[in-house]
């Protein structure tokens, strides 16, 4: 990986793209530290160390690079864009108009991207309003005595200004990501997501050292680092694993020329769903805690939820979390990969899997293989998400968004691998060695 970056800096146009990307990253991190108007920053700093960053709140805090609880202009980060992208991807399966746009190629993709931008702004307004309302009421920092004084001016005008500022910040983050995609090294939103997560690592790791008891915390610190390296190695191994289904294309005579006759393969990844099932499961499990928080009920059901589904180390929480991850892994793979469509495209262009008849038998075979490899992929996702929760409970509390937690490691490793592939592909285009060289 470091060799690829070193070679990229020696290539003038790639060096410009890398430096441009680094400049955008600096702007993004600066915006994550500029407080929103109407926020008493000194009181935020008093309360932020006591904040409970579990569940969906911790997920949004991670994707915002720590800017959410500081209530900055980039407090919402890229979470509205991620949510909008997932919603549009799910609606593509349900709404025929979106499915038709997806099949139109580049023009249809551009239209769906435009819809994603509009939905991102709408979600940013919704989430910004919720964040400001939570901060005004003091519920954002429940254990802090000055939590209700963070927003001193509780007028409607100040609230509107804060919401508009955060919405504009989300739009700016979306624009910065698209700039990296167009003029940088590509994968703009993924790189911003990578930076947001990586930015929280140093502070969280140092907090582990400070809270440790063995040898002034260095033993706990070293243990967490070791666990992190083991998890990264495991994630890299599984993320690169794929089942390659061979495909043969028959020869066709068009005039006097022969076309086809090539061999290729369909790569089916073991973790075909990526990190989406973990995000879905985390979001869904936060709903019961959210209902209890806003209902202020002392009923038996509220107490039961508070005892069993708020702390991440409870057996009921762990079992439900694992089952939800497995379910959403199969669900997302089912809507993102259509065996019938792949089989029809293969049949249209004269392709077939050796030993399998074209058409419906091919679709059934692809579905059979996909179901078989999704099982180990979903179990792997569940283990990656839960092992840190249980192993690191003694170092910083059970939280799936803890450093080297499942969601953060999956995103960092996935984006890192994809970025290196992008750089290597661009290097190969500029430094291709022919046979005569």
C-alpha positions in Angstrom: 0.0 0.0 0.0 2.8 2.4 0.9 4.6 1.6 -2.3 1.6 2.5 -4.3 1.3 5.9 -2.6 5.1 6.5 -3.1 4.8 5.8 -6.8 1.7 7.9 -7.0 3.5 11.0 -5.6 6.2 10.5 -8.3 3.5 10.9 -11.0 2.7 14.6 -11.6 -1.1 14.3 -12.3 -1.6 11.8 -9.6 0.4 13.9 -7.2 -2.0 16.8 -7.9 -5.0 14.6 -7.3 -3.6 13.4 -4.0 -2.7 16.9 -2.8 -6.1 18.2 -3.8 -7.7 15.3 -1.8 -5.6 16.2 1.2 -6.6 19.8 1.0 -10.3 18.9 0.9 -9.7 16.6 4.0 -8.2 19.5 5.9 -11.2 21.7 5.1 -13.5 19.0 6.2 -11.7 18.5 9.5 -11.7 22.3 10.1 -15.4 22.5 9.6 -15.9 19.7 12.2 -14.4 22.0 14.9 -16.4 25.2 14.1 -19.3 25.5 16.6 -22.8 26.2 15.3 -24.3 29.6 16.1 -26.1 29.8 19.4 -24.0 27.1 21.1 -22.1 27.7 24.3 -18.9 25.8 23.4 -17.5 26.0 26.9 -20.5 24.1 28.4 -20.3 21.6 25.5 -16.7 20.8 26.6 -17.9 20.3 30.2 -20.5 17.8 29.2 -18.9 15.9 26.3 -16.8 13.6 28.5 -19.9 12.4 30.3 -21.9 11.7 27.1 -23.4 8.3 26.5 -22.4 7.6 22.9 -24.1 4.2 22.4 -26.5 3.0 19.8 -27.6 5.2 16.9 -26.1 8.3 18.6 -22.7 6.7 18.8 -23.0 5.6 15.1 -23.8 9.2 14.0 -21.0 10.5 16.3 -18.6 8.1 14.6 -19.7 9.1 11.0 -19.4 12.8 11.9 -15.8 12.4 13.1 -16.7 13.5 16.7 -18.5 16.6 15.5 -22.0 15.6 16.5 -21.8 16.0 20.3 -19.7 19.2 19.8 -22.7 20.6 17.8 -20.5 22.1 15.0 -21.5 23.2 11.5 -20.6 19.7 10.2 -22.3 18.0 13.2 -24.5 15.8 10.9 -21.5 14.8 8.8 -22.2 12.4 6.0 -24.9 10.4 7.9 -27.8 12.0 5.9 -26.1 11.2 2.6 -25.5 7.6 3.7 -29.1 7.2 4.8 -30.4 8.8 1.6 -28.3 6.5 -0.5 -29.5 3.4 1.3 -33.2 4.6 1.0 -32.8 5.2 -2.7 -31.2 1.8 -3.2 -34.0 0.1 -1.4 -36.7 2.1 -3.3 -35.1 1.1 -6.6 -36.4 -2.5 -6.0 -39.9 -1.2 -5.1 -40.6 1.7 -7.4 -40.6 0.7 -11.2 -39.6 4.3 -12.2 -36.4 4.2 -10.2 -35.6 0.7 -11.5 -36.1 1.9 -15.1 -33.7 4.9 -14.4 -31.1 2.5 -13.1 -31.2 0.5 -16.3 -30.8 3.6 -18.5 -27.1 3.8 -17.8 -25.2 7.0 -17.1 -28.2 9.4 -17.6 -30.4 7.3 -15.3 -27.6 7.1 -12.7 -27.2 10.9 -12.8 -30.9 11.3 -12.2 -30.8 9.0 -9.2 -27.8 10.9 -7.8 -29.9 14.1 -8.1 -32.7 12.5 -6.1 -30.2 11.4 -3.5 -29.0 15.0 -3.1 -32.5 16.3 -2.6 -33.3 13.5 -0.1 -30.0 14.2 1.7 -31.0 17.9 2.3 -34.4 16.8 3.5 -32.9 14.3 5.9 -30.4 16.9 7.1 -33.2 19.3 8.0 -35.0 16.5 9.9 -31.9 15.3 11.7 -30.7 18.8 12.4 -34.1 19.7 13.9 -34.0 16.6 16.1 -30.4 17.4 17.2 -31.1 21.0 18.1 -34.3 20.1 20.0 -32.4 17.4 21.9 -29.7 19.8 22.8 -32.1 22.6 23.8 -34.0 20.2 26.2 -30.7 18.9 27.8 -31.4 15.3 26.7 -28.2 15.2 24.6 -26.1 15.3 27.8 -28.5 13.8 30.4 -25.8 13.2 33.0 -24.4 16.8 32.8 -25.7 19.5 35.1 -25.3 22.2 32.5 -26.6 20.2 29.6 -29.8 22.3 29.3 -27.7 25.5 29.1 -25.8 24.5 26.0 -28.2 26.5 23.8 -28.8 29.6 25.9 -31.1 31.3 23.5 -34.1 29.0 22.9 -36.0 31.3 20.6 -37.5 30.1 17.3 -35.1 32.3 15.3 -32.0 30.8 16.9 -33.3 27.3 16.3 -34.0 28.0 12.6 -30.5 29.5 12.2 -28.9 26.4 13.8 -30.9 24.0 11.7 -30.1 25.9 8.5 -26.4 26.0 9.4 -26.2 22.3 10.0 -28.2 21.6 6.7 -25.8 23.9 4.8 -22.9 22.0 6.5 -24.2 18.7 5.3 -24.6 20.1 1.7 -21.0 21.4 1.9 -19.8 17.9 3.0 -21.7 16.3 0.1 -20.1 18.9 -2.3 -16.6 18.2 -0.9 -17.1 14.5 -1.4 -18.1 15.0 -5.0 -15.1 17.2 -5.5 -12.8 14.4 -4.4 -14.7 12.0 -6.7 -14.4 14.3 -9.7 -11.0 16.0 -9.2 -9.3 13.9 -6.6 -8.5 10.2 -6.4 -12.2 9.1 -6.4 -14.6 7.5 -3.9 -15.1 10.9 -2.3 -17.8 10.1 0.2 -16.1 6.9 1.2 -12.8 8.8 1.9 -14.6 11.4 4.0 -16.3 8.5 5.9 -12.8 6.9 6.4 -11.4 10.2 7.7 -14.4 10.7 10.1 -13.9 7.3 11.7 -10.0 7.5 11.8 -10.2 10.9 13.4 -11.9 9.5 16.6 -9.2 6.7 17.1 -6.4 8.6 18.8 -8.6 10.2 21.4 -10.5 7.0 22.2 -7.3 5.0 22.4 -5.7 7.5 24.8 -8.9 7.4 26.9 -8.4 3.6 27.2 -4.8 4.2 28.4 -6.0 6.8 30.9 -8.8 4.6 32.3 -6.6 1.5 32.5 -5.4 0.2 35.8 -2.6 -2.3 34.8 0.8 -0.6 34.5 -0.7 2.8 34.3 -3.0 1.6 31.5 -0.3 0.6 29.0 -1.3 -3.1 29.2 -4.9 -2.3 28.3 -3.6 0.0 25.6 -1.4 -2.7 24.1 -4.1 -5.3 24.3 -6.5 -3.2 22.4 -3.9 -2.4 19.7 -3.2 -6.2 19.4 -6.9 -7.0 19.1 -7.1 -4.3 16.5 -4.3 -5.8 14.3 -5.9 -9.2 14.6 -9.3 -7.9 13.5 -7.8 -5.9 10.6 -6.0 -9.0 9.3 -9.3 -11.1 9.6 -11.3 -8.4 7.9 -8.8 -8.0 5.0 -8.8 -11.8 4.5 -12.6 -12.1 4.4 -13.2 -8.9 2.4 -10.9 -10.1 -0.3 -12.4 -13.6 -0.4 -14.7 -14.3 -3.3 -16.3 -17.2 -5.1 -15.5 -17.0 -8.8 -18.2 -18.6 -11.0 -16.7 -19.4 -14.5 -18.6 -18.0 -17.5 -17.9 -19.1 -21.1 -19.1 -17.0 -24.1 -19.9 -18.9 -27.3 -18.3 -18.0 -30.6 -20.5 -16.1 -33.0 -19.8 -15.5 -36.7 -20.8 -12.0 -37.9 -19.9 -11.7 -41.6 -16.4 -13.1 -41.9 -15.4 -12.3 -38.4 -15.6 -14.4 -35.3 -16.7 -12.8 -32.0 -16.8 -14.3 -28.5 -15.3 -17.5 -27.3 -13.8 -15.8 -24.2 -13.7 -17.1 -20.7 -14.4 -14.9 -17.6 -16.0 -15.3 -14.2 -18.6 -13.7 -11.9 -17.0 -12.7 -8.6 -19.3 -13.3 -5.7 -17.8 -11.8 -2.5 -18.2 -13.7 0.8 -19.3 -10.4 2.4 -21.5 -9.3 -0.5 -23.6 -6.9 1.8 -20.6 -4.9 3.2 -21.2 -2.9 6.4 -24.9 -2.2 5.6 -26.4 -5.0 7.8 -24.4 -3.7 10.8 -25.7 -0.1 10.3 -29.3 -1.4 9.9 -29.1 -3.6 13.0 -27.6 -0.8 15.1 -30.3 1.7 14.0 -33.1 -0.7 14.6 -31.9 -1.7 18.1 -31.7 2.0 19.1 -35.5 2.5 18.5 -36.6 0.8 21.8 -34.2 2.9 23.8 -35.4 6.0 21.9 -39.0 5.2 22.7 -38.3 4.8 26.4 -36.2 8.0 26.5 -39.0 10.2 25.0 -41.9 8.4 26.7 -40.6 9.0 30.2 -42.6 6.0 31.3 -42.1 4.1 34.5 -44.1 1.1 33.3 -42.8 -2.5 33.4 -42.1 -2.7 29.7 -40.0 0.5 29.8 -38.0 -0.8 32.7 -37.4 -4.1 31.0 -36.2 -2.4 27.8 -34.0 -0.1 29.9 -32.4 -3.1 31.6 -32.0 -5.4 28.6 -31.7 -3.3 25.4 -29.7 -0.2 26.4 -26.4 -1.6 27.5 -24.5 -3.5 24.8 -23.2 -6.2 27.0 -26.5 -7.7 28.0 -27.2 -11.3 26.6 -30.6 -10.3 25.1 -29.0 -7.3 23.3 -26.1 -9.4 22.0 -28.4 -12.2 20.7 -30.8 -9.8 19.1 -28.0 -7.8 17.5 -26.5 -10.9 16.0 -29.8 -12.2 14.6 -30.6 -8.8 13.1 -27.2 -8.7 11.4 -27.6 -12.1 9.9 -31.2 -11.3 8.7 -30.2 -7.9 7.2 -27.2 -9.6 5.4 -29.5 -11.9 3.6 -32.1 -9.2 3.0 -29.6 -6.7 1.5 -27.9 -9.4 -0.7 -31.4 -10.4 -2.0 -32.3 -6.8 -3.1 -28.8 -5.8 -4.4 -28.0 -8.9 -6.5 -30.6 -10.3 -8.8 -29.8 -13.8 -10.2 -32.6 -13.6 -12.8 -31.2 -10.4 -14.2 -27.7 -11.7 -14.3 -28.8 -14.9 -16.0 -30.9 -13.0 -18.6 -27.9 -10.7 -19.5 -25.6 -13.8 -19.8 -28.1 -15.5 -22.1 -28.5 -12.3 -24.2 -24.8 -12.1 -24.9 -24.3 -15.8 -25.5 -22.7 -16.6 -22.1 -23.2 -19.7 -20.0 -21.8 -21.4 -16.9 -20.1 -24.7 -17.9 -22.4 -27.6 -17.0 -25.4 -25.3 -16.3 -28.1 -24.6 -18.9 -28.7 -21.0 -19.8 -31.8 -19.2 -18.5 -33.7 -20.3 -15.4 -31.3 -23.1 -14.4 -28.5 -20.5 -14.3 -30.5 -18.2 -12.1 -31.3 -21.0 -9.7 -27.6 -22.0 -9.6 -26.5 -18.4 -8.9 -29.1 -18.1 -6.1 -28.0 -21.4 -4.6 -24.3 -20.4 -4.6 -25.2 -16.9 -3.2 -27.2 -18.3 -0.3 -24.4 -20.7 0.6 -21.7 -18.0 0.7 -23.9 -15.5 2.4 -24.2 -17.7 5.5 -20.4 -17.5 6.4 -20.5 -13.8 5.3 -23.4 -13.0 7.7 -21.9 -15.0 10.6 -18.6 -13.2 10.0 -20.3 -9.8 10.2 -22.0 -10.8 13.4 -18.8 -11.9 15.0 -16.9 -8.8 13.9 -19.6 -6.6 15.4 -19.9 -8.5 18.7 -16.4 -9.6 19.5 -15.2 -6.1 20.3 -18.3 -5.4 22.3 -17.5 -8.3 24.6 -13.7 -8.2 24.6 -13.4 -4.5 25.1 -16.2 -4.1 27.7 -13.5 -3.9 30.4 -11.6 -1.2 28.6 -14.2 1.4 27.7 -17.7 0.1 28.1 -19.6 -2.2 25.7 -20.1 -0.3 22.6 -20.1 -1.6 19.0 -18.7 1.8 17.8 -15.7 1.6 20.1 -12.3 1.8 18.5 -11.6 -1.4 16.5 -15.3 -2.1 16.7 -17.1 -3.9 13.9 -18.5 -1.0 12.0 -15.4 1.2 12.1 -13.0 -1.6 11.2 -15.2 -2.8 8.3 -15.4 0.7 6.8 -11.8 1.6 7.3 -10.4 -1.6 5.8 -13.0 -1.6 3.0 -12.4 2.0 2.0 -8.6 1.6 2.4 -8.5 -1.4 0.1 -10.7 0.3 -2.5 -8.6 3.5 -2.5 -5.4 1.5 -3.0 -7.0 -0.3 -5.9 -8.1 3.0 -7.4 -4.5 4.4 -7.1 -3.0 1.2 -8.5 -5.3 1.2 -11.5 -4.5 4.8 -12.3 -0.8 4.0 -12.0 -1.1 1.1 -14.4 -2.7 3.3 -17.0 0.3 5.7 -16.9 3.1 3.2 -16.4 2.0 0.3 -18.6 5.0 -1.8 -19.8 4.5 -3.4 -23.1 6.1 -6.6 -24.5 8.8 -4.7 -26.5 10.0 -2.6 -23.5 
